[in-house]
Amino acid sequence: MKMAKKLSAAKKETLKGRRLAPLGTPTDLPAAATKDISAAMNGVLADVFALYIKTKNFHWHMSGPHFRDYHLLLDEQSDQVFAMADPIAERVRKIGGQTLKSIGDIARTKRIADNDAGYVEPSDMLAELQEDNKNLAAALREAHNVCDEYGDIATASLIEVWIDETERRTWFLFEAGRRGDSSGH
């Protein structure tokens, strides 16, 4: 029993030490770069989570004559948006920063508006997601500028791919929402 108590006390001391240890990862980037890039990328990460939930919300609540096409489109797009989250968070950690930690953290940081309406017309869903994706592309460009300022080419190169993917989603949403005549929107 004494041995178990000693191990338990040693384990507690080890855990206590871990809680006090800083999470900073060694990097050759200056502290200001870690702070500024992490802030920019956490803003993007919050927007990614908000866009994921909104896209899923619209996917689940889609209706109308184009249900199948729109339902599948939004499912595909939500998967693509969600796939960005882990690489963004891991990139922040690689440069010594900390990531978002909770739903509250996401809510305080995100720039994409919620849509809690009981019913949204399918065309309005597509238009809203199109605008949200355009805004995400703009946020990604802003984050890219911060990375350029500090020479963080690794984060910048990831952002370039995400901008392309986001612009593709915007394009698909635009085309899916066209009326079918030459007037467009």
Contacts in CASP RR format, 6 or more apart in sequence:
PFRMAT RR
TARGET T0000
AUTHOR 0000-0000-0000
METHOD contacts of the structure
MODEL  1
MKMAKKLSAAKKETLKGRRLAPLGTPTDLPAAATKDISAAMNGVLADVFA
LYIKTKNFHWHMSGPHFRDYHLLLDEQSDQVFAMADPIAERVRKIGGQTL
KSIGDIARTKRIADNDAGYVEPSDMLAELQEDNKNLAAALREAHNVCDEY
GDIATASLIEVWIDETERRTWFLFEAGRRGDSSGH
23 93 0 8 1.000
23 96 0 8 1.000
23 97 0 8 1.000
23 98 0 8 1.000
24 96 0 8 1.000
24 97 0 8 1.000
24 98 0 8 1.000
25 93 0 8 1.000
25 94 0 8 1.000
25 95 0 8 1.000
25 96 0 8 1.000
25 97 0 8 1.000
26 96 0 8 1.000
27 34 0 8 1.000
27 94 0 8 1.000
27 95 0 8 1.000
27 96 0 8 1.000
29 37 0 8 1.000
29 95 0 8 1.000
29 150 0 8 1.000
29 152 0 8 1.000
30 150 0 8 1.000
32 150 0 8 1.000
33 95 0 8 1.000
33 150 0 8 1.000
33 151 0 8 1.000
33 152 0 8 1.000
34 95 0 8 1.000
34 96 0 8 1.000
34 97 0 8 1.000
35 97 0 8 1.000
36 146 0 8 1.000
36 149 0 8 1.000
36 150 0 8 1.000
37 92 0 8 1.000
37 95 0 8 1.000
37 143 0 8 1.000
37 146 0 8 1.000
37 147 0 8 1.000
37 150 0 8 1.000
37 152 0 8 1.000
37 155 0 8 1.000
38 92 0 8 1.000
38 95 0 8 1.000
38 96 0 8 1.000
38 97 0 8 1.000
38 98 0 8 1.000
38 99 0 8 1.000
40 142 0 8 1.000
40 143 0 8 1.000
40 146 0 8 1.000
40 147 0 8 1.000
41 88 0 8 1.000
41 91 0 8 1.000
41 92 0 8 1.000
41 143 0 8 1.000
41 155 0 8 1.000
42 92 0 8 1.000
42 99 0 8 1.000
42 100 0 8 1.000
42 109 0 8 1.000
43 109 0 8 1.000
43 110 0 8 1.000
43 111 0 8 1.000
43 139 0 8 1.000
43 143 0 8 1.000
44 88 0 8 1.000
44 136 0 8 1.000
44 139 0 8 1.000
44 140 0 8 1.000
44 143 0 8 1.000
45 85 0 8 1.000
45 88 0 8 1.000
45 89 0 8 1.000
45 92 0 8 1.000
45 99 0 8 1.000
45 100 0 8 1.000
45 106 0 8 1.000
45 109 0 8 1.000
46 100 0 8 1.000
46 105 0 8 1.000
46 106 0 8 1.000
46 108 0 8 1.000
46 109 0 8 1.000
46 110 0 8 1.000
46 111 0 8 1.000
47 110 0 8 1.000
47 111 0 8 1.000
47 112 0 8 1.000
47 135 0 8 1.000
47 136 0 8 1.000
47 139 0 8 1.000
48 81 0 8 1.000
48 82 0 8 1.000
48 84 0 8 1.000
48 85 0 8 1.000
48 88 0 8 1.000
48 136 0 8 1.000
49 85 0 8 1.000
49 100 0 8 1.000
49 106 0 8 1.000
49 110 0 8 1.000
50 106 0 8 1.000
50 110 0 8 1.000
50 111 0 8 1.000
50 112 0 8 1.000
50 114 0 8 1.000
51 81 0 8 1.000
51 112 0 8 1.000
51 129 0 8 1.000
51 132 0 8 1.000
51 133 0 8 1.000
51 136 0 8 1.000
52 78 0 8 1.000
52 81 0 8 1.000
52 82 0 8 1.000
52 85 0 8 1.000
54 112 0 8 1.000
54 114 0 8 1.000
54 115 0 8 1.000
54 128 0 8 1.000
54 129 0 8 1.000
54 132 0 8 1.000
55 74 0 8 1.000
55 77 0 8 1.000
55 78 0 8 1.000
55 81 0 8 1.000
55 129 0 8 1.000
56 74 0 8 1.000
56 78 0 8 1.000
57 115 0 8 1.000
58 74 0 8 1.000
58 115 0 8 1.000
58 120 0 8 1.000
58 125 0 8 1.000
58 128 0 8 1.000
58 129 0 8 1.000
59 71 0 8 1.000
59 74 0 8 1.000
59 75 0 8 1.000
59 78 0 8 1.000
61 118 0 8 1.000
61 119 0 8 1.000
61 120 0 8 1.000
61 125 0 8 1.000
62 70 0 8 1.000
62 71 0 8 1.000
62 74 0 8 1.000
62 122 0 8 1.000
62 125 0 8 1.000
63 122 0 8 1.000
64 122 0 8 1.000
66 122 0 8 1.000
66 176 0 8 1.000
67 122 0 8 1.000
69 176 0 8 1.000
70 122 0 8 1.000
70 125 0 8 1.000
70 126 0 8 1.000
70 176 0 8 1.000
73 172 0 8 1.000
73 173 0 8 1.000
73 176 0 8 1.000
74 125 0 8 1.000
74 129 0 8 1.000
77 129 0 8 1.000
77 169 0 8 1.000
77 172 0 8 1.000
77 173 0 8 1.000
80 165 0 8 1.000
80 169 0 8 1.000
81 169 0 8 1.000
84 162 0 8 1.000
84 165 0 8 1.000
87 158 0 8 1.000
88 158 0 8 1.000
89 99 0 8 1.000
89 100 0 8 1.000
91 154 0 8 1.000
91 155 0 8 1.000
91 158 0 8 1.000
92 98 0 8 1.000
92 99 0 8 1.000
93 99 0 8 1.000
94 154 0 8 1.000
95 152 0 8 1.000
95 155 0 8 1.000
100 106 0 8 1.000
100 109 0 8 1.000
111 135 0 8 1.000
111 139 0 8 1.000
112 132 0 8 1.000
112 135 0 8 1.000
112 136 0 8 1.000
113 132 0 8 1.000
115 128 0 8 1.000
120 128 0 8 1.000
123 177 0 8 1.000
126 173 0 8 1.000
126 176 0 8 1.000
126 177 0 8 1.000
127 173 0 8 1.000
127 177 0 8 1.000
127 185 0 8 1.000
129 169 0 8 1.000
129 173 0 8 1.000
130 170 0 8 1.000
130 173 0 8 1.000
130 174 0 8 1.000
133 166 0 8 1.000
133 167 0 8 1.000
133 169 0 8 1.000
133 170 0 8 1.000
133 173 0 8 1.000
134 170 0 8 1.000
136 166 0 8 1.000
137 163 0 8 1.000
137 166 0 8 1.000
137 167 0 8 1.000
137 170 0 8 1.000
140 159 0 8 1.000
140 162 0 8 1.000
140 163 0 8 1.000
140 166 0 8 1.000
141 163 0 8 1.000
143 155 0 8 1.000
143 159 0 8 1.000
144 156 0 8 1.000
144 159 0 8 1.000
144 160 0 8 1.000
144 163 0 8 1.000
147 153 0 8 1.000
147 155 0 8 1.000
147 156 0 8 1.000
147 159 0 8 1.000
148 156 0 8 1.000
174 185 0 8 1.000
177 185 0 8 1.000
178 184 0 8 1.000
178 185 0 8 1.000
179 185 0 8 1.000
END
